[in-house]
Amino acid sequence: MIIYKTNGPWFKDLGHLFTSYTMTRISKSVIAIGIYAALFVGAVEYWDLHEYLAMDTMMFSVLGLILGLFLGFRTNTAYDRWWEARKQWGALVNHSRNMAIYVDSMWPESDTGIRRFMAKHIGNFCLALAWHLRDGVKLDNLVYLSEEEIAYYSTKDHVPNFIALRIFQRMAEAHRNGDINEGDYINIKAQHQALLDILGACERIKKTPIPFSYNVYLKLFVTAYGILLPMGLEESFGWTTVPLTMLVFFALLGIELMGEEIEDPFGLDCNDLPTNDIAHTIKGNVFEILEDRKPVEHDRVEQYSKVF
């Protein structure tokens, strides 16, 4: 995700456009439509075909209005998905911290095992969720995994589910053994349930894109409008039709592709959510709460493998 400061330098913000893969796609398409418009205007001028282009430009105004409504709906829908995903990850931060605070308060100070277990598994749940919403969990990105855990998780298609299962099993075991009372168990169970609810909400966003027929129809409409536009502008603007066509197509295509980019907010595009950074922030927070320190690379895995 591109991080910028509001009310920052105008032209510096504009410079971010050229670091986006979406802008590269837009530029190639705009150049292509510009070449097409230049060939069209050149053919009309060379063979003097103006009499065949007599058409009411009001038609383009009506088509532009309809297209604007479609693109407005497309953009709003995509942004709603992006913002809903951000709210879910904000809730994940809160519930993860709450669970860590509950654990630190409910268990006796001498029980370092439960603190290490929860710090490790809450952090790994968030890291696994970030990768699960992309191309699948890469176990190398999780922390303090023993060989036994790597072998176990390697056989699972849904790693966050099984990390959540481990957390709940430890909570239920503590309740059965009398380490925590009924009230504490109910309270911490609600925090655990919230993690699974967030997981399900993010999967819903990920697996329910805009209907394919709507997506294809909008692309077809934008393409047709761009192809027809030089026919309506050439008689009045001549060679100026070329830059005008490129400008209009740049605006329409840009709105469509920006909506397409943020429709899946969990990827690695410039405007996607920084879920990896958020997950690492949560990991650092829970380690500070439960172990009064940040996780470091040279920690021994053996310290945590005993509490698998």
C-alpha positions in Angstrom: 0.0 0.0 0.0 1.3 3.5 -0.9 1.5 5.5 2.3 1.2 9.3 1.8 0.5 12.4 3.9 -2.7 14.3 3.3 -2.1 17.9 2.3 1.3 16.9 1.1 3.1 18.3 -2.0 0.8 18.2 -5.0 3.2 17.0 -7.6 4.9 14.5 -5.3 1.5 12.8 -4.8 1.0 12.7 -8.5 4.4 11.0 -8.8 2.9 8.0 -7.0 0.7 7.3 -10.0 3.6 6.1 -12.0 4.7 3.5 -9.4 1.4 1.7 -9.8 0.9 -1.4 -12.0 -2.6 -0.2 -12.7 -1.2 3.0 -14.2 1.0 1.0 -16.5 -2.0 -0.8 -17.8 -3.9 2.4 -18.2 -1.0 4.1 -20.1 -0.7 1.2 -22.5 -4.4 1.3 -23.3 -4.5 5.1 -23.6 -1.6 5.0 -26.0 -3.4 2.3 -28.1 -6.6 4.3 -28.2 -4.5 7.4 -29.2 -3.0 5.5 -32.1 -6.4 4.3 -33.2 -7.8 7.9 -33.0 -4.9 9.2 -35.0 -5.4 6.6 -37.7 -9.1 7.3 -37.8 -8.6 11.1 -38.1 -5.9 10.7 -40.7 -8.2 8.4 -42.8 -11.1 10.9 -42.6 -8.8 13.8 -43.5 -7.1 12.0 -46.3 -10.2 10.6 -48.0 -12.4 13.5 -47.0 -15.0 11.4 -45.3 -16.6 14.2 -43.2 -20.0 13.8 -44.8 -20.3 10.3 -43.5 -19.6 11.3 -39.9 -22.6 13.6 -39.5 -24.1 12.5 -36.2 -25.7 14.2 -33.2 -23.1 14.5 -30.4 -26.0 14.4 -27.9 -25.8 10.6 -28.3 -22.3 10.6 -26.7 -23.6 12.8 -23.8 -26.4 10.3 -23.1 -24.0 7.3 -23.3 -21.5 9.2 -21.1 -24.2 9.7 -18.5 -25.1 6.1 -18.5 -21.5 5.0 -18.3 -20.9 7.4 -15.5 -23.7 5.8 -13.5 -22.2 2.4 -14.1 -18.7 3.5 -13.1 -19.9 5.3 -10.0 -21.6 2.1 -8.8 -18.5 0.1 -9.7 -16.2 2.4 -7.7 -18.5 2.6 -4.7 -18.9 -1.1 -4.6 -15.1 -1.7 -4.8 -14.4 0.9 -2.1 -17.0 -0.5 0.2 -15.2 -3.9 0.0 -11.8 -2.2 0.7 -13.2 -0.3 3.6 -15.0 -3.3 5.0 -11.8 -5.3 4.9 -9.9 -2.5 6.7 -12.6 -2.5 9.5 -12.2 -6.2 9.9 -8.4 -6.0 10.2 -8.9 -3.1 12.7 -11.2 -5.4 14.7 -8.6 -8.1 14.5 -6.0 -5.8 16.1 -8.4 -5.0 18.9 -9.6 -8.6 19.6 -6.0 -9.9 19.5 -4.9 -7.4 22.1 -7.9 -8.1 24.2 -7.2 -11.8 24.2 -3.6 -11.2 25.1 -4.7 -8.9 28.0 -7.2 -11.5 29.2 -4.6 -14.3 29.2 -2.1 -12.2 31.1 -4.7 -11.3 33.7 -6.4 -14.7 34.1 -3.4 -17.1 34.5 -1.0 -16.8 37.4 2.2 -14.8 36.7 4.3 -18.0 37.2 2.7 -19.7 34.2 5.0 -18.6 31.4 4.0 -21.6 29.3 0.5 -20.3 28.5 1.9 -16.8 27.8 4.4 -18.2 25.3 1.8 -20.4 23.7 -0.7 -17.6 23.3 1.8 -15.0 22.1 3.1 -17.4 19.5 -0.3 -18.6 18.3 -2.1 -15.3 18.2 0.7 -13.8 16.3 0.8 -16.8 13.9 -2.9 -16.7 13.4 -2.7 -13.1 12.1 0.3 -13.8 9.9 -1.3 -16.9 8.5 -4.6 -15.0 7.8 -2.7 -12.4 5.8 -1.2 -15.1 3.5 -4.3 -17.2 3.5 -6.2 -14.3 1.8 -3.6 -14.2 -0.9 -2.0 -17.3 -2.5 -1.9 -19.6 0.6 0.0 -19.7 3.8 3.8 -19.9 3.5 5.0 -21.5 6.7 8.3 -19.7 6.5 6.5 -16.5 7.3 5.2 -17.9 10.7 7.3 -17.6 13.9 8.8 -20.3 16.2 7.4 -23.3 14.3 9.0 -26.6 15.4 9.5 -29.5 12.9 6.4 -31.2 14.4 4.3 -28.1 13.7 5.7 -27.6 10.2 4.8 -31.3 9.4 1.3 -30.8 10.9 0.4 -27.5 9.2 1.8 -28.7 5.9 -1.0 -31.2 5.6 -3.7 -28.6 6.1 -5.4 -26.4 3.5 -6.7 -23.9 6.0 -3.8 -23.1 8.4 -5.6 -20.2 10.3 -8.4 -22.6 11.2 -6.0 -25.0 12.9 -4.1 -22.3 14.7 -7.4 -21.1 16.1 -8.2 -24.7 17.0 -5.0 -25.0 19.0 -5.8 -21.8 20.8 -9.3 -23.0 21.7 -8.0 -26.4 22.8 -5.7 -24.8 25.2 -8.4 -22.6 26.6 -10.8 -25.5 27.0 -8.1 -27.6 28.7 -7.4 -24.8 31.2 -11.2 -24.5 31.9 -11.5 -28.3 32.5 -8.4 -28.3 34.8 -9.8 -25.4 36.8 -7.0 -23.0 35.9 -9.7 -20.4 34.9 -13.2 -20.1 36.2 -16.5 -20.1 34.2 -16.7 -16.4 33.9 -13.2 -16.0 32.6 -13.7 -18.8 30.1 -16.9 -17.2 28.7 -15.1 -13.8 28.3 -12.0 -15.2 26.6 -14.1 -17.5 24.5 -15.9 -14.5 23.0 -12.6 -13.0 22.0 -11.6 -16.3 20.3 -15.0 -16.4 18.5 -14.4 -12.8 17.2 -11.1 -14.0 15.5 -13.1 -16.7 13.6 -15.8 -14.2 12.7 -13.2 -11.8 11.2 -11.6 -14.8 9.3 -15.0 -15.6 7.8 -15.8 -12.0 6.9 -12.5 -11.6 5.1 -13.0 -14.8 3.2 -16.5 -13.6 2.2 -14.9 -10.4 0.8 -12.2 -12.4 -1.0 -14.4 -15.0 -2.5 -17.3 -12.8 -3.6 -16.1 -10.5 -6.3 -18.4 -8.4 -8.5 -20.5 -10.6 -10.8 -18.5 -11.6 -13.8 -21.2 -10.6 -16.3 -21.4 -7.1 -14.8 -17.6 -6.8 -15.0 -17.4 -7.9 -18.6 -20.3 -5.6 -19.6 -18.7 -2.6 -18.1 -15.4 -3.3 -19.9 -17.3 -3.8 -23.2 -19.2 -0.5 -22.6 -16.0 1.5 -21.9 -14.2 0.0 -24.9 -17.1 0.7 -27.3 -17.4 4.2 -26.0 -13.7 4.8 -26.6 -13.9 3.4 -30.2 -16.9 5.5 -31.1 -15.7 8.7 -29.5 -13.4 9.9 -32.4 -16.4 9.6 -34.7 -18.3 12.2 -32.7 -15.4 14.5 -32.1 -13.6 14.6 -35.5 -15.9 16.9 -37.3 -15.7 19.6 -34.6 -12.1 19.2 -33.4 -10.1 17.7 -36.2 -6.7 16.5 -35.1 -7.5 17.7 -31.6 -9.7 14.6 -31.5 -6.7 12.5 -30.7 -5.7 14.1 -27.3 -9.3 14.6 -26.4 -10.1 10.9 -27.0 -7.0 9.9 -25.0 -8.0 12.1 -22.1 -11.6 10.9 -21.9 -10.5 7.2 -22.2 -7.9 7.8 -19.5 -10.6 9.0 -17.1 -13.0 6.2 -17.9 -10.5 3.4 -17.9 -8.7 4.7 -14.9 -11.9 4.6 -12.8 -12.7 1.1 -13.9 -9.2 -0.3 -13.3 -8.8 1.5 -9.9 -12.1 -0.2 -8.9 -10.8 -3.5 -10.1 -7.5 -3.1 -8.2 -9.1 -2.4 -4.8 -11.9 -4.9 -5.3 -9.5 -7.5 -3.8 -8.0 -5.6 -0.9 -5.8 -8.4 0.4 -3.2 -8.7 -2.4 0.1 -6.9 -3.0 -1.0 -4.1 -5.3 -0.1 -0.5 -4.5 -3.5 0.3 -3.1 -4.2 -3.0 -1.3 -4.3 -3.1 2.5 -1.0 -3.6 4.3 -2.2 -6.7 6.0 1.4 -8.1 6.5 2.4 -4.9 8.4 -0.8 -5.1 10.5 -0.2 -8.7 11.3 3.4 -8.0 12.4 2.2 -5.1 14.5 -0.3 -7.4 16.2 2.5 -10.0 16.8 4.7 -7.3 18.4 1.8 -6.1 20.6 0.9 -9.5 22.0 4.5 -10.4 22.7 4.9 -7.1 24.6 1.7 -7.8 26.6 2.4 -11.5 27.4 6.2 -11.6 27.6 7.1 -7.9 28.2 9.3 -7.9 25.1 9.3 -8.0 21.3 9.9 -11.2 19.4 13.4 -11.5 18.0 15.0 -13.7 15.4 17.5 -15.4 17.6 14.9 -16.8 20.0 15.2 -20.5 20.3 12.3 -22.4 18.7 12.6 -25.0 21.5 11.3 -22.5 24.0 8.0 -22.6 22.1 7.8 -26.1 20.7 7.2 -27.4 24.2 3.9 -25.7 24.2 2.7 -26.8 20.7 
